[in-house]
Amino acid sequence: MATSNWTMLHPSTFILLGIPGLEAAHVWISIPFCSVYILSLLGNGLLLAMEPSLHEPMYSFLCMLGVCDLVVSTSIVPKMLSIFWFNSREIDFNACLTQMYFIHCFSVMGSGILVAMALDRYVAICDPLRYSTILTKPVVVKIGLAVVLRGCIIVLPHPFLARRWPYCRTNIIPHSYCEHIAVVKLACTDTHISSYYGLFVAFLVMGLDVFSITVSYVQILKAIFSLPTKDARHKTFRTCGSHLCVILVSYIPPLFSFLTHRFGHNVPQHFHILIANVYILVPPMLNPIIYGVSTKQIRDRLLRLFTHKGTYSFLLLIWLSERALCRDHRGHGSGPSS
C-alpha cells in the first residue's frame, strides 16, 4: 500500500511548454534550431567517419567530444521540434528523468574531454619528444574511461533524487526540455538536497575542469613565449588555437546563462530558456567547424573526400551526357533522309 501511495505522487507525464511567451513564434524558432542540429549531425558525423585515418590522441579526444555533443543534442532536439511543429508537449515521467540524466551526464563528459585535450596540448608543446611515449593508445583509452565513469557516477544522484520527491503542485515544466532545476522546482517538498547537490556538481566540474585547463595553458604559454623566434611562437600557438576556441564556445554561454539566472531577475523567462537552448545546441555545431577550418590534417582529409566525390560525380555526368548524345545521334541517323 505504501508503495502504491508513493507512486501516486509521481505524475505519469510532464508537460513541456517549449519557450513560454514565444508560443506564436515556435515554428520560426524551430528553423534555426533544426538547421543547427542538422549541421551538428553532419559535422560530427564526418569527424567520426575520418577518425580511423587520424591516429593522434588529439583526434581520438575530438571524436569523443563529438559523440558527447551528438548525444546531448539528440536527447533534446527531436522532442523540442515535436513541441514546436506538432504541439506534442507531453513527456513520460521516466523519459523526462532519462533525458535529464543524458543531458547532464554527457555534458560533464564533454567538459572532462576538454581537460584531456588541454593535457594533450600541454604534452605536445611542453614535452614534444616524449609525446608518443606519454600519450599511448592505452593511456588515451584509460583517460576516456575515467571521463565516462566520472560523468556517469557524478550525475547519477540527479534522477534518483528527482524520483524521490512528490509532485503534487503541477506537472507543467516551463522549458523546452527536462532541465534538472526546472523539474525539481515542481516538487512540493523541501528539495534543498537536489539544489545543493546540483550546485556542488556545477562547481566541482566547472571549477576543477576550468582550473586544470587554466594551469595547462599557463604552462603552454610559458613554453611558447620562451621560443626564440616569432615564427616558431606563432606556429606553436596555432596548434592549440582551435582548442582554445572550443573551450571558449563550450564555457562562456553556460557561464552567461548561470549569471543571468542568478543575477538577472528582471530578464524575461523566454530569454533564459533561449540561452539555455543555445549553449546546449550551438557548441556541437561549432566544434567540428572550428577544428575542420583550423586543423590541416582534418582539412586535407575533407578536401580529398569531397574532391574524390566531386570527381566521380563529374565523370558520371560526362558519361551520362555522352550516352544521351549518342542516343540522340542514332535517333537522327535512323530518320528519313531529305
PAMIGU-454108 format. One record per residue (C-alpha): residue number from 1; residue in three letters; x, z, y. Coordinates in pm, whole numbers. Layout:
! PAMIGU-454108
> n / res / c1 / c3 / c2
> NUM / ALA / X / Z / Y
...
! end
This chain:
! PAMIGU-454108
> n / res / c1 / c3 / c2
> 1 / MET / 0 / 0 / 0
> 2 / ALA / 286 / 86 / 234
> 3 / THR / 444 / -249 / 169
> 4 / SER / 117 / -426 / 247
> 5 / ASN / 77 / -239 / 577
> 6 / TRP / 438 / -315 / 667
> 7 / THR / 400 / -688 / 608
> 8 / MET / 73 / -697 / 805
> 9 / LEU / 271 / -602 / 1116
> 10 / HIS / 451 / -936 / 1097
> 11 / PRO / 269 / -1242 / 1233
> 12 / SER / 252 / -1530 / 989
> 13 / THR / 362 / -1765 / 1266
> 14 / PHE / 512 / -1761 / 1613
> 15 / ILE / 405 / -1995 / 1892
> 16 / LEU / 689 / -2166 / 2082
> 17 / LEU / 586 / -2269 / 2434
> 18 / GLY / 870 / -2514 / 2490
> 19 / ILE / 960 / -2481 / 2859
> 20 / PRO / 688 / -2272 / 3025
> 21 / GLY / 587 / -2405 / 3364
> 22 / LEU / 703 / -2758 / 3287
> 23 / GLU / 449 / -2849 / 3018
> 24 / ALA / 337 / -3158 / 3212
> 25 / ALA / 695 / -3289 / 3209
> 26 / HIS / 767 / -3220 / 2840
> 27 / VAL / 762 / -3589 / 2745
> 28 / TRP / 1004 / -3679 / 3024
> 29 / ILE / 1231 / -3384 / 2943
> 30 / SER / 1241 / -3493 / 2580
> 31 / ILE / 1407 / -3826 / 2671
> 32 / PRO / 1746 / -3684 / 2781
> 33 / PHE / 1734 / -3417 / 2507
> 34 / CYS / 1668 / -3679 / 2238
> 35 / SER / 1942 / -3905 / 2382
> 36 / VAL / 2192 / -3619 / 2384
> 37 / TYR / 2105 / -3534 / 2022
> 38 / ILE / 2148 / -3895 / 1906
> 39 / LEU / 2485 / -3919 / 2082
> 40 / SER / 2587 / -3589 / 1919
> 41 / LEU / 2497 / -3724 / 1574
> 42 / LEU / 2687 / -4049 / 1634
> 43 / GLY / 2996 / -3890 / 1790
> 44 / ASN / 3040 / -3609 / 1542
> 45 / GLY / 2945 / -3837 / 1253
> 46 / LEU / 3224 / -4078 / 1348
> 47 / LEU / 3473 / -3790 / 1369
> 48 / LEU / 3372 / -3664 / 1025
> 49 / ALA / 3397 / -4018 / 884
> 50 / MET / 3752 / -4053 / 1020
> 51 / GLU / 3873 / -3709 / 904
> 52 / PRO / 4029 / -3825 / 570
> 53 / SER / 4270 / -4052 / 762
> 54 / LEU / 4360 / -3787 / 1023
> 55 / HIS / 4578 / -3541 / 836
> 56 / GLU / 4688 / -3299 / 1110
> 57 / PRO / 4539 / -2945 / 1117
> 58 / MET / 4402 / -3007 / 1467
> 59 / TYR / 4170 / -3277 / 1335
> 60 / SER / 4055 / -3054 / 1049
> 61 / PHE / 3959 / -2789 / 1305
> 62 / LEU / 3791 / -3057 / 1516
> 63 / CYS / 3582 / -3167 / 1219
> 64 / MET / 3485 / -2804 / 1150
> 65 / LEU / 3374 / -2778 / 1514
> 66 / GLY / 3176 / -3100 / 1470
> 67 / VAL / 2994 / -2955 / 1167
> 68 / CYS / 2907 / -2638 / 1363
> 69 / ASP / 2782 / -2846 / 1656
> 70 / LEU / 2566 / -3061 / 1430
> 71 / VAL / 2412 / -2760 / 1253
> 72 / VAL / 2332 / -2581 / 1580
> 73 / SER / 2176 / -2886 / 1747
> 74 / THR / 1988 / -2990 / 1430
> 75 / SER / 1848 / -2637 / 1400
> 76 / ILE / 1689 / -2675 / 1743
> 77 / VAL / 1619 / -3035 / 1840
> 78 / PRO / 1372 / -3156 / 1572
> 79 / LYS / 1134 / -2865 / 1632
> 80 / MET / 1183 / -2892 / 2008
> 81 / LEU / 1093 / -3262 / 2005
> 82 / SER / 785 / -3190 / 1791
> 83 / ILE / 674 / -2947 / 2064
> 84 / PHE / 739 / -3198 / 2341
> 85 / TRP / 588 / -3501 / 2165
> 86 / PHE / 315 / -3368 / 1936
> 87 / ASN / 239 / -3024 / 2084
> 88 / SER / 335 / -2875 / 1744
> 89 / ARG / 413 / -2524 / 1866
> 90 / GLU / 370 / -2313 / 1551
> 91 / ILE / 673 / -2198 / 1354
> 92 / ASP / 659 / -1981 / 1043
> 93 / PHE / 785 / -1624 / 1085
> 94 / ASN / 1060 / -1664 / 823
> 95 / ALA / 1151 / -2010 / 954
> 96 / CYS / 1188 / -1860 / 1301
> 97 / LEU / 1429 / -1592 / 1175
> 98 / THR / 1621 / -1857 / 977
> 99 / GLN / 1652 / -2076 / 1286
> 100 / MET / 1771 / -1773 / 1485
> 101 / TYR / 2036 / -1697 / 1224
> 102 / PHE / 2171 / -2051 / 1203
> 103 / ILE / 2190 / -2091 / 1582
> 104 / HIS / 2385 / -1770 / 1637
> 105 / CYS / 2591 / -1788 / 1317
> 106 / PHE / 2725 / -2138 / 1379
> 107 / SER / 2775 / -2068 / 1750
> 108 / VAL / 3002 / -1778 / 1654
> 109 / MET / 3182 / -2005 / 1406
> 110 / GLY / 3233 / -2266 / 1679
> 111 / SER / 3389 / -2003 / 1905
> 112 / GLY / 3623 / -1897 / 1623
> 113 / ILE / 3727 / -2259 / 1565
> 114 / LEU / 3820 / -2291 / 1933
> 115 / VAL / 4054 / -1992 / 1880
> 116 / ALA / 4204 / -2165 / 1575
> 117 / MET / 4257 / -2482 / 1781
> 118 / ALA / 4432 / -2276 / 2051
> 119 / LEU / 4661 / -2134 / 1780
> 120 / ASP / 4731 / -2488 / 1662
> 121 / ARG / 4830 / -2597 / 2015
> 122 / TYR / 5045 / -2283 / 2056
> 123 / VAL / 5244 / -2356 / 1739
> 124 / ALA / 5271 / -2729 / 1819
> 125 / ILE / 5412 / -2668 / 2168
> 126 / CYS / 5598 / -2334 / 2139
> 127 / ASP / 5741 / -2378 / 1789
> 128 / PRO / 5717 / -2751 / 1706
> 129 / LEU / 5996 / -2752 / 1446
> 130 / ARG / 5804 / -2510 / 1224
> 131 / TYR / 5459 / -2664 / 1285
> 132 / SER / 5431 / -2829 / 944
> 133 / THR / 5554 / -2518 / 762
> 134 / ILE / 5331 / -2269 / 950
> 135 / LEU / 5003 / -2461 / 957
> 136 / THR / 4999 / -2587 / 600
> 137 / LYS / 4680 / -2701 / 432
> 138 / PRO / 4625 / -2364 / 251
> 139 / VAL / 4668 / -2181 / 583
> 140 / VAL / 4415 / -2411 / 752
> 141 / VAL / 4170 / -2350 / 466
> 142 / LYS / 4216 / -1972 / 496
> 143 / ILE / 4161 / -1984 / 872
> 144 / GLY / 3846 / -2191 / 823
> 145 / LEU / 3718 / -1949 / 557
> 146 / ALA / 3786 / -1650 / 785
> 147 / VAL / 3594 / -1818 / 1068
> 148 / VAL / 3298 / -1891 / 839
> 149 / LEU / 3288 / -1538 / 695
> 150 / ARG / 3310 / -1382 / 1041
> 151 / GLY / 3018 / -1592 / 1166
> 152 / CYS / 2802 / -1525 / 860
> 153 / ILE / 2863 / -1149 / 849
> 154 / ILE / 2858 / -1059 / 1218
> 155 / VAL / 2523 / -1233 / 1283
> 156 / LEU / 2353 / -1118 / 961
> 157 / PRO / 2201 / -799 / 1117
> 158 / HIS / 2009 / -1008 / 1374
> 159 / PRO / 1737 / -1141 / 1139
> 160 / PHE / 1729 / -820 / 933
> 161 / LEU / 1673 / -604 / 1241
> 162 / ALA / 1418 / -850 / 1380
> 163 / ARG / 1231 / -838 / 1049
> 164 / ARG / 1208 / -459 / 1067
> 165 / TRP / 1018 / -447 / 1395
> 166 / PRO / 637 / -450 / 1414
> 167 / TYR / 494 / -734 / 1625
> 168 / CYS / 155 / -615 / 1745
> 169 / ARG / 155 / -743 / 2105
> 170 / THR / 171 / -1121 / 2086
> 171 / ASN / 326 / -1395 / 1876
> 172 / ILE / 395 / -1626 / 2171
> 173 / ILE / 764 / -1697 / 2239
> 174 / PRO / 819 / -1833 / 2592
> 175 / HIS / 1107 / -2050 / 2477
> 176 / SER / 1177 / -2382 / 2302
> 177 / TYR / 1349 / -2219 / 2003
> 178 / CYS / 1373 / -1876 / 1835
> 179 / GLU / 1634 / -1719 / 2058
> 180 / HIS / 1726 / -1366 / 1944
> 181 / ILE / 1632 / -1166 / 2255
> 182 / ALA / 1317 / -1375 / 2314
> 183 / VAL / 1194 / -1278 / 1965
> 184 / VAL / 1296 / -911 / 1985
> 185 / LYS / 1112 / -868 / 2318
> 186 / LEU / 783 / -932 / 2136
> 187 / ALA / 818 / -620 / 1919
> 188 / CYS / 601 / -322 / 2008
> 189 / THR / 857 / -55 / 1928
> 190 / ASP / 1195 / 65 / 2050
> 191 / THR / 1433 / -228 / 1992
> 192 / HIS / 1742 / -84 / 2159
> 193 / ILE / 1937 / -124 / 1833
> 194 / SER / 1885 / -501 / 1838
> 195 / SER / 1961 / -524 / 2210
> 196 / TYR / 2278 / -317 / 2187
> 197 / TYR / 2397 / -498 / 1876
> 198 / GLY / 2335 / -834 / 2045
> 199 / LEU / 2545 / -724 / 2343
> 200 / PHE / 2811 / -591 / 2106
> 201 / VAL / 2830 / -926 / 1925
> 202 / ALA / 2842 / -1119 / 2254
> 203 / PHE / 3121 / -906 / 2399
> 204 / LEU / 3310 / -886 / 2070
> 205 / VAL / 3302 / -1260 / 2007
> 206 / MET / 3333 / -1385 / 2364
> 207 / GLY / 3574 / -1108 / 2465
> 208 / LEU / 3813 / -1134 / 2171
> 209 / ASP / 3798 / -1511 / 2148
> 210 / VAL / 3848 / -1573 / 2520
> 211 / PHE / 4129 / -1313 / 2525
> 212 / SER / 4302 / -1481 / 2229
> 213 / ILE / 4269 / -1826 / 2385
> 214 / THR / 4398 / -1695 / 2720
> 215 / VAL / 4705 / -1534 / 2557
> 216 / SER / 4778 / -1857 / 2367
> 217 / TYR / 4758 / -2069 / 2681
> 218 / VAL / 4970 / -1831 / 2887
> 219 / GLN / 5246 / -1879 / 2627
> 220 / ILE / 5179 / -2255 / 2616
> 221 / LEU / 5205 / -2286 / 2997
> 222 / LYS / 5529 / -2085 / 2996
> 223 / ALA / 5672 / -2325 / 2739
> 224 / ILE / 5552 / -2630 / 2936
> 225 / PHE / 5696 / -2516 / 3271
> 226 / SER / 6029 / -2439 / 3105
> 227 / LEU / 6072 / -2806 / 3008
> 228 / PRO / 6349 / -2983 / 3205
> 229 / THR / 6169 / -3298 / 3331
> 230 / LYS / 5834 / -3369 / 3492
> 231 / ASP / 5754 / -3643 / 3239
> 232 / ALA / 5813 / -3405 / 2948
> 233 / ARG / 5591 / -3142 / 3109
> 234 / HIS / 5316 / -3396 / 3173
> 235 / LYS / 5333 / -3539 / 2820
> 236 / THR / 5327 / -3193 / 2660
> 237 / PHE / 5042 / -3070 / 2878
> 238 / ARG / 4840 / -3380 / 2791
> 239 / THR / 4847 / -3282 / 2422
> 240 / CYS / 4636 / -2971 / 2496
> 241 / GLY / 4429 / -3113 / 2785
> 242 / SER / 4140 / -3219 / 2562
> 243 / HIS / 4124 / -2875 / 2402
> 244 / LEU / 4112 / -2711 / 2746
> 245 / CYS / 3822 / -2940 / 2843
> 246 / VAL / 3632 / -2846 / 2525
> 247 / ILE / 3690 / -2474 / 2597
> 248 / LEU / 3550 / -2511 / 2950
> 249 / VAL / 3249 / -2709 / 2823
> 250 / SER / 3182 / -2451 / 2550
> 251 / TYR / 3220 / -2129 / 2750
> 252 / ILE / 3118 / -2198 / 3112
> 253 / PRO / 2748 / -2290 / 3054
> 254 / PRO / 2682 / -1981 / 2832
> 255 / LEU / 2857 / -1762 / 3089
> 256 / PHE / 2646 / -1914 / 3367
> 257 / SER / 2330 / -1860 / 3160
> 258 / PHE / 2430 / -1497 / 3091
> 259 / LEU / 2495 / -1428 / 3462
> 260 / THR / 2165 / -1585 / 3572
> 261 / HIS / 1978 / -1378 / 3312
> 262 / ARG / 2145 / -1054 / 3424
> 263 / PHE / 2153 / -1103 / 3800
> 264 / GLY / 1927 / -1398 / 3884
> 265 / HIS / 1599 / -1206 / 3880
> 266 / ASN / 1442 / -1448 / 4128
> 267 / VAL / 1539 / -1754 / 3925
> 268 / PRO / 1233 / -1925 / 3767
> 269 / GLN / 1189 / -1880 / 3393
> 270 / HIS / 1191 / -2254 / 3322
> 271 / PHE / 1538 / -2276 / 3482
> 272 / HIS / 1670 / -2006 / 3244
> 273 / ILE / 1530 / -2193 / 2944
> 274 / LEU / 1663 / -2531 / 3061
> 275 / ILE / 2012 / -2382 / 3099
> 276 / ALA / 1984 / -2222 / 2752
> 277 / ASN / 1899 / -2563 / 2606
> 278 / VAL / 2179 / -2736 / 2798
> 279 / TYR / 2455 / -2503 / 2679
> 280 / ILE / 2337 / -2543 / 2320
> 281 / LEU / 2292 / -2922 / 2323
> 282 / VAL / 2547 / -3068 / 2566
> 283 / PRO / 2879 / -2944 / 2412
> 284 / PRO / 2808 / -3113 / 2074
> 285 / MET / 2770 / -3441 / 2261
> 286 / LEU / 3074 / -3397 / 2489
> 287 / ASN / 3327 / -3263 / 2238
> 288 / PRO / 3374 / -3586 / 2036
> 289 / ILE / 3373 / -3790 / 2360
> 290 / ILE / 3647 / -3573 / 2512
> 291 / TYR / 3865 / -3596 / 2202
> 292 / GLY / 3787 / -3963 / 2146
> 293 / VAL / 3893 / -4057 / 2500
> 294 / SER / 4199 / -3831 / 2529
> 295 / THR / 4347 / -3838 / 2176
> 296 / LYS / 4543 / -4151 / 2089
> 297 / GLN / 4504 / -4125 / 1710
> 298 / ILE / 4124 / -4097 / 1732
> 299 / ARG / 4105 / -4368 / 1998
> 300 / ASP / 4315 / -4609 / 1788
> 301 / ARG / 4105 / -4542 / 1478
> 302 / LEU / 3784 / -4609 / 1671
> 303 / LEU / 3924 / -4928 / 1820
> 304 / ARG / 4032 / -5053 / 1476
> 305 / LEU / 3693 / -4961 / 1332
> 306 / PHE / 3494 / -5142 / 1599
> 307 / THR / 3740 / -5431 / 1617
> 308 / HIS / 3706 / -5493 / 1243
> 309 / LYS / 3330 / -5466 / 1258
> 310 / GLY / 3325 / -5694 / 1562
> 311 / THR / 3547 / -5949 / 1385
> 312 / TYR / 3324 / -5953 / 1078
> 313 / SER / 3015 / -5995 / 1293
> 314 / PHE / 3177 / -6279 / 1490
> 315 / LEU / 3285 / -6464 / 1173
> 316 / LEU / 2938 / -6416 / 1024
> 317 / LEU / 2780 / -6556 / 1341
> 318 / ILE / 3011 / -6862 / 1330
> 319 / TRP / 2929 / -6920 / 961
> 320 / LEU / 2555 / -6898 / 1024
> 321 / SER / 2583 / -7131 / 1323
> 322 / GLU / 2777 / -7388 / 1119
> 323 / ARG / 2518 / -7376 / 843
> 324 / ALA / 2239 / -7425 / 1093
> 325 / LEU / 2422 / -7723 / 1246
> 326 / CYS / 2479 / -7876 / 901
> 327 / ARG / 2112 / -7843 / 813
> 328 / ASP / 2016 / -7995 / 1146
> 329 / HIS / 2262 / -8282 / 1095
> 330 / ARG / 2131 / -8353 / 744
> 331 / GLY / 1776 / -8347 / 874
> 332 / HIS / 1856 / -8608 / 1140
> 333 / GLY / 2054 / -8820 / 894
> 334 / SER / 1766 / -8842 / 646
> 335 / GLY / 1516 / -8957 / 911
> 336 / PRO / 1412 / -9323 / 970
> 337 / SER / 1667 / -9541 / 1145
> 338 / SER / 1565 / -9710 / 1472
! end
